[in-house]
Amino acid sequence: KETRPIVAICYDFDKTLSPDNMQAQGYLESIDYPDQDEFWKEVNELAQENEMDSDLAWMYKMIADSRGKLIVSRKTLAEYGKNITLNPGVDSWFERIRKYGEEHGVTVEHYIISSGMREMIEGTSIADEFTKIYASSFYYDEAGVAIWPSMVVNYTNKTQFLFRISKGVPDVYDPRVNDYFAPEDIRVPFANMIYIGDSDTDVPCMKLVHSHDGHSIGVYNCETCDKSKVEKMLDENRVKYIAAADYRNGSELDGIVKKIIADIK
């Protein structure tokens, strides 16, 4: 059993670790959607017209719009993942922060909690850095072709994964996440959690962590420096800090996370 305190850093993916939606980085062009805004407009219309979860709507459109153009398989999605652009410093961030934690007497674990595509994230160069990747995914047939959603992660059910991390019940099919755990049996107290996200879809997780003495950080695009979303979160007490999504050593975000880690005993 781990004797040192565990710090769990949980990340959204799109526009948090990457500057854009992952579907826009290769996949949409391959099915003749040069304008990603049109794709998301159609997703929202499909969801509204059918009282459909918007994440199920884009997963449906990924399969439906690919017919006759490409085969949506685990392999092809991972290939798209290889082309995903990462924010500055992300490639060296995880190991650097783990080492910083070791120097300050804590074990740092990294987690993804994203509405994006798990198979694409698994294709990125940083996939092995995470203790667990919680994200939307498909069920595949014997040939490896996507035929049905196996997991949908939306903004409200994101919070269940924080409880799984906290209680040490990581598998998505394990019902023990609903069991009572005595305080001494909690693997990662919420006070030892850091949640990093960029938008309204992260608010339930941010608020949950923030309200239990954890640390929520709203990040914004390094190039546009548009702080409107995260400043609103700060004003509404959803997050404790805001910073550019710049993960390089010495950045504001780097300093915030290191200070949090150094203060955890």
Number of C-alpha atoms within 10 A of each C-alpha: 4 8 8 12 17 22 24 23 21 26 23 25 24 22 19 25 24 18 19 17 15 22 21 18 17 18 22 18 13 13 15 11 15 14 11 15 11 11 18 15 11 15 22 17 15 19 17 13 8 9 10 14 15 18 20 20 20 20 19 16 17 19 17 11 14 16 12 8 10 13 15 20 20 21 15 17 22 18 18 20 25 17 16 23 16 21 20 18 16 19 16 13 17 19 14 13 21 17 14 17 21 13 11 15 17 22 20 23 20 19 20 25 28 26 23 25 24 24 23 25 26 19 21 18 14 16 17 12 16 17 15 18 21 27 22 22 21 20 14 16 11 6 8 14 17 20 14 15 15 11 17 22 22 20 17 12 13 22 20 16 24 24 19 20 24 23 23 15 17 18 14 12 8 10 10 14 21 12 8 10 13 8 10 7 12 15 20 20 22 23 17 25 27 22 26 30 29 27 19 14 16 25 21 16 27 26 21 19 24 22 16 13 13 20 26 29 24 29 26 24 19 15 10 8 12 13 18 11 14 24 19 15 23 17 10 10 15 26 27 16 19 22 22 22 30 23 21 18 16 11 15 16 22 19 14 16 17 16 11 15 24 14 9 15 11
